[in-house]
């Protein structure tokens, strides 16, 4: 069964692509989708399946029979080949695509990797519409469904959340970042049932829109999601969630969805959950939240825009991240993305649960002043907390190299920025009189900005120093679809627009 025992040459009309332990045939005609710069994504998926297989085995004990895996949009089948060769405890892998050309390549790759006669796992090439396939498996469900479409995954979500076993795993990719980042609010609502807006925290907004869509789809059939990892990488996002059935917990989904009000001037935000819980005599009931004032901004008096509903619950699960870190640290040399994956996982472990983040360049851009180092901003926030006798927490965010997450009130952040301006970094003379910077400077804050100490001690290890953004490959981006002659527009690898 070991595909590495005999090195086989590519037949005429194909070339060999090596990734992880897999060697796949890729047609010279380029009629099947393949994106070489998604190696990071596939490495991440392999390690997640390894971690989940161990977790599932621990939970089910003797009842564990191995994972039933579906790759819904397989194209060449590279990801499934890697699952079969690199992940123990997989019982079967259904490798699906709608394109006959793609399924022909999948069958060749199953054979080429020595998996045609494998019984552990059983590799099942399948030609069919992914939505139809997943709807047909609502009673014979998969333990894991991997969905990596070109564009938006939303046409598959309803069938996907009902085709996964109780406590099963969904791995979902979105590459339509322009939509999720707020550039096309109408399109975003049509696809995800949420409106995005332009915000410095657009990458986290994208994650929360996707999770909100998954949670809403699951709730329609009395199911709910538990996010394990939510990751923004370059030009796409990838979320890993578990799905459970509970009519009682579904009632609380409204408390995990919120409208976010973003200031058009200083870019501050506030979250307004759709619902809230009340407990009386041990019984929990859920109620609609009070409607907050959305305009003007309390900090600079500019009008605010509204985005949502977005997921406002946790993005990650701490215990699962520990399992994933172990897999990253023990990963074999065939996993080439280990340095970046280690940085992402460790940064996510230290991330605050506070929604959204501040981007340093937007803060100084709003104030029209010279830039300040991240550590200086942190020192100012800790000094502000000390003056008020409170405790603020801060962390980096994996979603933005210039981002900072904090549970400090927005007023505290603007106090620190006022102090920075008054310490010899004045507002630019080119800044207009009605600009947010002048309004912020005229606003009375929580403390006297002259008391803020930018030399306040910052504890060591408060930020993760692991590298995140590694050099990009030559062919960077979401790639392009194969020619329509080989892959019709009705295919699963279609552009979702």
C-alpha positions, -999 to +999 in steps of 0.1 A: +000+000+000+029+023+006+031+046-024+067+055-015+081+020-019+081+023-057+087+056-075+065+056-106+069+079-136+042+100-151+024+087-182+023+108-213+001+139-210+007+142-172+033+156-149+040+146-113+033+170-084+048+160-050+033+174-018+036+158+017+037+121+012+015+122-020+026+122-056-002+131-079-006+132-117-017+166-131-028+168-167-007+190-191-040+204-205-046+222-172-082+211-173-085+204-136-082+229-108-050+230-087-035+258-067+001+253-056+001+282-031-026+264-010+000+240+004-003+258+037-041+252+037-036+215+029-009+211+055-032+227+080-060+203+071-038+172+074-028+182+110-064+190+119-075+156+108-047+140+128-057+159+159-094+152+155-088+115+149-071+113+182-098+133+199-126+112+184-108+080+193-105+092+229-142+102+231-156+070+215-132+045+230-139+009+217-168+022+195-144+042+173-142+026+139-121+052+121-132+085+104-155+086+074-142+116+054-157+135+025-137+159+003-167+175-014-148+194-041-118+173-048-105+184-082-072+164-085-078+146-052-045+158-038-059+166-004-076+132-001-044+115-012-026+132+016-053+123+041-050+087+031-012+086+033-006+109+063-035+105+087-040+073+107-074+061+118-093+069+086-119+043+076-129+057+042-125+088+020-152+098-005-134+119-031-161+138-050-162+162-079-188+171-106-163+172-134-158+139-153-123+151-162-115+157-125-129+123-115-108+106-142-077+123-127-088+113-092-090+076-102-056+078-117-042+094-086-057+067-063-040+041-085-007+061-088-005+064-049-010+027-044-045+032-028-067+014-053-068-018-033-065-002+001-089-013+028-076+012+054-086+037+042-111+028+015-108+055-012-141+061-031-139+084-062-173+098-068-188+119-096-217+140-086-230+173-073-217+179-038-250+193-026-269+163-038-243+139-023-244+156+011-282+157+011-283+120+004-261+113+034-282+129+061-288+095+077-254+079+068-233+108+079-196+116+075-173+123+105-154+149+086-163+171+056-137+192+039-150+220+017-126+242-002-145+259-030-134+286-055-152+316-039-180+313-014-191+281+003-226+292+010-244+271-016-231+240+001-236+250+038-272+238+043-265+203+030-231+202+048-242+209+083-267+180+081-244+155+065-219+155+094-221+132+124-229+143+159-198+161+171-183+158+136-158+181+120-163+207+092-134+224+075-145+253+054-126+277+032-138+311+018-117+329-009-142+357-017-125+381+007-136+412-012-172+403-004-164+394+033-142+425+038-171+449+032-165+459-004-198+445-016-224+446+012-253+436-011-235+406-024-224+396+011-260+396+023-272+376-006-245+349+000-240+349+038-272+366+052-250+393+067-239+428+057-202+435+059-187+470+061-153+485+055-133+482+087-096+479+097-106+446+113-119+433+080-102+399+082-118+391+116-151+404+102-147+378+074-143+350+099-173+361+120-195+364+089-186+329+078-192+315+113-225+333+116-237+318+083-227+283+096-244+288+129-276+301+113-278+272+088-272+247+115-298+262+138-326+256+112-323+219+119-317+221+157-279+219+154-253+243+167-216+248+160-185+250+182-156+267+165-122+250+171-100+271+149-108+302+128-079+314+107-074+342+082-044+336+059-034+358+030-063+358+005-086+334+023-101+323+056-104+287+069-127+277+098-128+244+116-160+237+136-177+208+153-215+203+149-239+191+176-276+186+179-294+203+208-328+221+206-321+238+239-287+252+228-300+263+195-323+288+213-291+305+225-277+311+191-291+346+190-268+355+219-238+345+198-248+367+169-245+405+170-248+437+150-215+456+149-217+494+148-186+509+131-177+546+132-170+562+098-146+586+114-124+570+141-133+534+131-143+525+167-169+498+170-195+484+195-213+450+194-250+446+200-260+409+204-293+400+189-304+383+221-295+378+258-301+351+283-320+353+316-319+327+344-347+324+369-352+295+393-325+276+374-343+280+341-327+298+312-348+319+288-337+340+258-349+374+249-344+401+223-317+427+232-325+464+235-317+484+205-287+507+211-282+542+196-262+537+164-253+573+157-233+595+163-201+579+175-195+586+212-158+593+206-157+616+175-195+623+168-192+609+132-220+587+119-218+550+122-225+521+098-239+488+108-226+453+099-240+419+108-253+398+121-218+385+128-207+357+151-197+373+184-188+340+203-153+325+206-132+320+174-111+292+189-112+264+214-082+265+238-081+227+244-082+219+207-054+244+200-032+225+224-039+193+205-031+210+172+001+225+186+013+191+195+006+179+159+025+209+145+055+203+168+056+166+159+049+171+122+073+152+099+096+169+074+071+164+046+049+191+062+067+222+048+045+248+064+055+240+100+072+274+108+041+294+097+017+269+113+036+271+146+033+309+145-004+309+137-013+283+163+007+299+191-006+334+183-042+321+183-036+304+217-027+339+231-054+358+214-080+375+235-117+366+230-125+403+227-141+408+193-123+427+165-089+444+168-072+478+164-048+483+136-019+506+145-017+523+111-053+532+113-049+546+148-021+570+138-039+576+105-070+588+124-049+611+146-027+623+116+004+619+138+037+601+136+035+563+142+040+547+175+054+512+182+031+484+193+050+481+225+045+518+232+008+515+227+007+486+251+027+504+277+002+533+275-028+510+279-012+493+309-004+527+324-040+538+318-053+507+336-030+514+365-042+550+369-078+537+370-071+508+392-082+483+366-067+455+346-066+455+308-054+426+287-038+428+253-027+404+226-016+402+190-040+389+164-031+364+137-054+381+113-033+413+109+004+419+114-003+455+127-033+445+148-038+446+186-067+430+205-076+444+239-105+444+263-098+480+273-126+504+265-123+524+233-121+555+253-089+542+269-073+537+235-082+572+225-068+585+258-035+568+250-035+583+214-042+618+229-013+613+252+009+603+223+000+634+204+006+656+234+040+640+240+055+656+209+037+639+180+013+667+170-017+663+146-006+672+111-014+708+100-029+694+068-057+678+089-090+696+083-108+712+113-137+687+112-115+657+110-119+630+136-084+638+150-095+673+162-128+660+176-109+633+195-084+658+209-113+680+221-131+651+238-127+646+276-114+612+282-114+588+312-081+601+326-058+631+321-036+621+291-006+638+307-006+611+334-001+583+309+034+568+311+048+553+278+077+539+298+053+518+319+068+482+323+054+457+298+056+421+310+078+398+290+060+372+269+028+393+266+029+390+228+037+359+207+070+365+188+066+336+164+067+346+127+034+345+109+036+359+074+063+340+056+075+347+020+048+342-006+051+316-033+056+327-069+020+320-080+002+337-051-036+341-049-068+321-053-058+308-087-081+306-117-107+281-128-100+255-155-113+262-190-151+259-192-147+232-219-133+209-193-152+222-163-188+235-169-202+264-150-225+240-131-195+223-116-187+225-079-156+245-087-177+273-101-173+309-093-199+316-067-208+351-081 
